[in-house]
Amino acid sequence: MLSPKQTLDTYYLEARRDLLEVAALLDRYDEAVKRSGEKTDNDIRVDALRNAMHTLSQSDHPKANRTEQLLEQFSLVN
């Protein structure tokens, strides 16, 4: 099992890249909304991403298993 430092050393850059990808997707979506002047009606995918970020932002999350929580949230979208 890895120590906390080893865990960050091993996975930090990968996680940072993935978060930047999500940010870029939301930026592209917002720019498309500005260009077209309309949002995608009833598309819960954007809300699912925002809810996932909220879950991840909880430092002392009660369940601690954020992966399982995200899988449950995303399963409602498909």
BAGUSE-915575 format. One record per atom (N, C-alpha, C): residue in three letters; x, y, z. Coordinates in steps of 0.1 Angstrom, whole numbers, padded with zeros to 4 digits. Layout:
N
+------+-------+-------+-------+
| rest |  east | north |    up |
+------+-------+-------+-------+
|  ALA |     X |     Y |     Z |
...
+------+-------+-------+-------+
end
This chain:
78
+------+-------+-------+-------+
| rest |  east | north |    up |
+------+-------+-------+-------+
|  MET |  0008 | -0012 |  0000 |
|  MET |  0000 |  0000 |  0000 |
|  MET |  0009 |  0012 |  0000 |
|  LEU |  0005 |  0022 | -0008 |
|  LEU |  0013 |  0035 | -0009 |
|  LEU |  0010 |  0044 |  0003 |
|  SER |  0020 |  0052 |  0006 |
|  SER |  0018 |  0062 |  0016 |
|  SER |  0010 |  0074 |  0010 |
|  PRO |  0005 |  0083 |  0018 |
|  PRO | -0002 |  0095 |  0012 |
|  PRO |  0007 |  0102 |  0002 |
|  LYS |  0020 |  0104 |  0006 |
|  LYS |  0029 |  0111 | -0004 |
|  LYS |  0031 |  0103 | -0016 |
|  GLN |  0033 |  0090 | -0015 |
|  GLN |  0035 |  0082 | -0027 |
|  GLN |  0023 |  0082 | -0036 |
|  THR |  0011 |  0082 | -0029 |
|  THR | -0002 |  0082 | -0037 |
|  THR | -0002 |  0095 | -0045 |
|  LEU |  0001 |  0107 | -0039 |
|  LEU |  0001 |  0119 | -0047 |
|  LEU |  0012 |  0119 | -0057 |
|  ASP |  0023 |  0115 | -0054 |
|  ASP |  0034 |  0114 | -0064 |
|  ASP |  0031 |  0106 | -0076 |
|  THR |  0024 |  0095 | -0073 |
|  THR |  0020 |  0086 | -0084 |
|  THR |  0008 |  0091 | -0093 |
|  TYR | -0002 |  0097 | -0087 |
|  TYR | -0014 |  0099 | -0094 |
|  TYR | -0018 |  0114 | -0096 |
|  TYR | -0010 |  0123 | -0090 |
|  TYR | -0014 |  0137 | -0091 |
|  TYR | -0015 |  0143 | -0105 |
|  LEU | -0005 |  0141 | -0113 |
|  LEU | -0004 |  0147 | -0126 |
|  LEU | -0016 |  0141 | -0135 |
|  GLU | -0018 |  0128 | -0133 |
|  GLU | -0029 |  0122 | -0141 |
|  GLU | -0043 |  0128 | -0137 |
|  ALA | -0045 |  0130 | -0124 |
|  ALA | -0057 |  0135 | -0119 |
|  ALA | -0059 |  0150 | -0124 |
|  ARG | -0048 |  0157 | -0123 |
|  ARG | -0048 |  0171 | -0127 |
|  ARG | -0052 |  0172 | -0142 |
|  ARG | -0046 |  0163 | -0150 |
|  ARG | -0050 |  0163 | -0164 |
|  ARG | -0065 |  0160 | -0166 |
|  ASP | -0070 |  0151 | -0159 |
|  ASP | -0084 |  0147 | -0161 |
|  ASP | -0093 |  0159 | -0157 |
|  LEU | -0090 |  0166 | -0146 |
|  LEU | -0098 |  0177 | -0142 |
|  LEU | -0097 |  0189 | -0152 |
|  LEU | -0085 |  0191 | -0158 |
|  LEU | -0084 |  0201 | -0168 |
|  LEU | -0093 |  0197 | -0181 |
|  GLU | -0094 |  0184 | -0184 |
|  GLU | -0102 |  0180 | -0194 |
|  GLU | -0117 |  0183 | -0192 |
|  VAL | -0121 |  0181 | -0179 |
|  VAL | -0135 |  0184 | -0176 |
|  VAL | -0137 |  0199 | -0177 |
|  ALA | -0128 |  0207 | -0172 |
|  ALA | -0129 |  0222 | -0173 |
|  ALA | -0130 |  0226 | -0187 |
|  ALA | -0121 |  0220 | -0196 |
|  ALA | -0122 |  0224 | -0210 |
|  ALA | -0135 |  0220 | -0216 |
|  LEU | -0141 |  0209 | -0213 |
|  LEU | -0154 |  0205 | -0218 |
|  LEU | -0164 |  0216 | -0214 |
|  LEU | -0164 |  0219 | -0201 |
|  LEU | -0174 |  0229 | -0197 |
|  LEU | -0172 |  0243 | -0203 |
|  ASP | -0159 |  0247 | -0205 |
|  ASP | -0157 |  0259 | -0212 |
|  ASP | -0162 |  0259 | -0227 |
|  ARG | -0160 |  0247 | -0233 |
|  ARG | -0165 |  0246 | -0247 |
|  ARG | -0180 |  0247 | -0247 |
|  TYR | -0186 |  0240 | -0238 |
|  TYR | -0201 |  0240 | -0237 |
|  TYR | -0206 |  0255 | -0234 |
|  ASP | -0200 |  0262 | -0225 |
|  ASP | -0204 |  0276 | -0222 |
|  ASP | -0202 |  0285 | -0234 |
|  GLU | -0191 |  0283 | -0241 |
|  GLU | -0189 |  0291 | -0253 |
|  GLU | -0199 |  0287 | -0264 |
|  ALA | -0203 |  0275 | -0265 |
|  ALA | -0213 |  0271 | -0275 |
|  ALA | -0227 |  0277 | -0271 |
|  VAL | -0230 |  0278 | -0258 |
|  VAL | -0242 |  0284 | -0254 |
|  VAL | -0242 |  0299 | -0257 |
|  LYS | -0230 |  0306 | -0255 |
|  LYS | -0229 |  0320 | -0258 |
|  LYS | -0231 |  0322 | -0273 |
|  ARG | -0225 |  0314 | -0282 |
|  ARG | -0226 |  0315 | -0296 |
|  ARG | -0240 |  0313 | -0301 |
|  SER | -0247 |  0303 | -0296 |
|  SER | -0260 |  0299 | -0301 |
|  SER | -0271 |  0307 | -0294 |
|  GLY | -0268 |  0311 | -0282 |
|  GLY | -0278 |  0318 | -0274 |
|  GLY | -0288 |  0309 | -0267 |
|  GLU | -0285 |  0296 | -0267 |
|  GLU | -0295 |  0286 | -0261 |
|  GLU | -0287 |  0275 | -0254 |
|  LYS | -0293 |  0270 | -0244 |
|  LYS | -0288 |  0259 | -0237 |
|  LYS | -0295 |  0246 | -0242 |
|  THR | -0288 |  0235 | -0240 |
|  THR | -0294 |  0222 | -0244 |
|  THR | -0305 |  0219 | -0233 |
|  ASP | -0317 |  0218 | -0238 |
|  ASP | -0328 |  0216 | -0229 |
|  ASP | -0328 |  0202 | -0223 |
|  ASN | -0330 |  0201 | -0211 |
|  ASN | -0332 |  0188 | -0204 |
|  ASN | -0320 |  0178 | -0206 |
|  ASP | -0308 |  0184 | -0208 |
|  ASP | -0297 |  0175 | -0209 |
|  ASP | -0290 |  0175 | -0195 |
|  ILE | -0292 |  0164 | -0188 |
|  ILE | -0287 |  0163 | -0174 |
|  ILE | -0272 |  0160 | -0173 |
|  ARG | -0265 |  0158 | -0185 |
|  ARG | -0251 |  0155 | -0184 |
|  ARG | -0243 |  0166 | -0178 |
|  VAL | -0246 |  0179 | -0182 |
|  VAL | -0239 |  0190 | -0176 |
|  VAL | -0241 |  0191 | -0161 |
|  ASP | -0254 |  0189 | -0157 |
|  ASP | -0257 |  0189 | -0142 |
|  ASP | -0249 |  0177 | -0135 |
|  ALA | -0248 |  0166 | -0142 |
|  ALA | -0241 |  0154 | -0136 |
|  ALA | -0227 |  0157 | -0134 |
|  LEU | -0220 |  0164 | -0144 |
|  LEU | -0206 |  0168 | -0142 |
|  LEU | -0205 |  0178 | -0130 |
|  ARG | -0214 |  0187 | -0130 |
|  ARG | -0213 |  0197 | -0119 |
|  ARG | -0215 |  0191 | -0105 |
|  ASN | -0225 |  0182 | -0105 |
|  ASN | -0227 |  0174 | -0092 |
|  ASN | -0215 |  0166 | -0088 |
|  ALA | -0209 |  0160 | -0098 |
|  ALA | -0197 |  0152 | -0095 |
|  ALA | -0186 |  0161 | -0090 |
|  MET | -0184 |  0173 | -0095 |
|  MET | -0174 |  0182 | -0090 |
|  MET | -0177 |  0186 | -0076 |
|  HIS | -0190 |  0188 | -0073 |
|  HIS | -0194 |  0191 | -0059 |
|  HIS | -0190 |  0180 | -0050 |
|  THR | -0193 |  0168 | -0054 |
|  THR | -0190 |  0156 | -0046 |
|  THR | -0174 |  0155 | -0043 |
|  LEU | -0167 |  0158 | -0054 |
|  LEU | -0152 |  0158 | -0052 |
|  LEU | -0147 |  0169 | -0043 |
|  SER | -0154 |  0180 | -0043 |
|  SER | -0149 |  0191 | -0035 |
|  SER | -0151 |  0190 | -0020 |
|  GLN | -0158 |  0180 | -0016 |
|  GLN | -0161 |  0178 | -0002 |
|  GLN | -0149 |  0172 |  0004 |
|  SER | -0141 |  0179 |  0013 |
|  SER | -0129 |  0174 |  0018 |
|  SER | -0131 |  0163 |  0028 |
|  ASP | -0141 |  0164 |  0036 |
|  ASP | -0144 |  0154 |  0046 |
|  ASP | -0158 |  0147 |  0043 |
|  HIS | -0158 |  0141 |  0031 |
|  HIS | -0171 |  0136 |  0026 |
|  HIS | -0175 |  0124 |  0035 |
|  PRO | -0188 |  0124 |  0039 |
|  PRO | -0193 |  0114 |  0048 |
|  PRO | -0191 |  0100 |  0044 |
|  LYS | -0192 |  0097 |  0031 |
|  LYS | -0191 |  0083 |  0027 |
|  LYS | -0176 |  0079 |  0023 |
|  ALA | -0168 |  0089 |  0020 |
|  ALA | -0154 |  0088 |  0016 |
|  ALA | -0152 |  0080 |  0003 |
|  ASN | -0161 |  0071 | -0001 |
|  ASN | -0160 |  0064 | -0013 |
|  ASN | -0165 |  0072 | -0025 |
|  ARG | -0158 |  0082 | -0029 |
|  ARG | -0162 |  0092 | -0039 |
|  ARG | -0164 |  0084 | -0053 |
|  THR | -0156 |  0075 | -0055 |
|  THR | -0157 |  0067 | -0068 |
|  THR | -0170 |  0061 | -0069 |
|  GLU | -0175 |  0054 | -0059 |
|  GLU | -0188 |  0047 | -0059 |
|  GLU | -0199 |  0057 | -0060 |
|  GLN | -0198 |  0068 | -0053 |
|  GLN | -0208 |  0079 | -0054 |
|  GLN | -0209 |  0084 | -0068 |
|  LEU | -0198 |  0087 | -0075 |
|  LEU | -0198 |  0092 | -0089 |
|  LEU | -0204 |  0082 | -0098 |
|  LEU | -0200 |  0069 | -0096 |
|  LEU | -0206 |  0059 | -0105 |
|  LEU | -0221 |  0058 | -0103 |
|  GLU | -0226 |  0059 | -0091 |
|  GLU | -0241 |  0060 | -0089 |
|  GLU | -0247 |  0072 | -0095 |
|  GLN | -0241 |  0084 | -0094 |
|  GLN | -0246 |  0096 | -0100 |
|  GLN | -0246 |  0094 | -0115 |
|  PHE | -0235 |  0090 | -0121 |
|  PHE | -0235 |  0089 | -0136 |
|  PHE | -0244 |  0078 | -0141 |
|  SER | -0247 |  0067 | -0133 |
|  SER | -0256 |  0057 | -0138 |
|  SER | -0270 |  0062 | -0140 |
|  LEU | -0274 |  0073 | -0133 |
|  LEU | -0287 |  0079 | -0135 |
|  LEU | -0288 |  0087 | -0148 |
|  VAL | -0277 |  0090 | -0154 |
|  VAL | -0276 |  0098 | -0167 |
|  VAL | -0278 |  0089 | -0179 |
|  ASN | -0273 |  0077 | -0178 |
|  ASN | -0273 |  0068 | -0190 |
|  ASN | -0286 |  0062 | -0192 |
+------+-------+-------+-------+
end
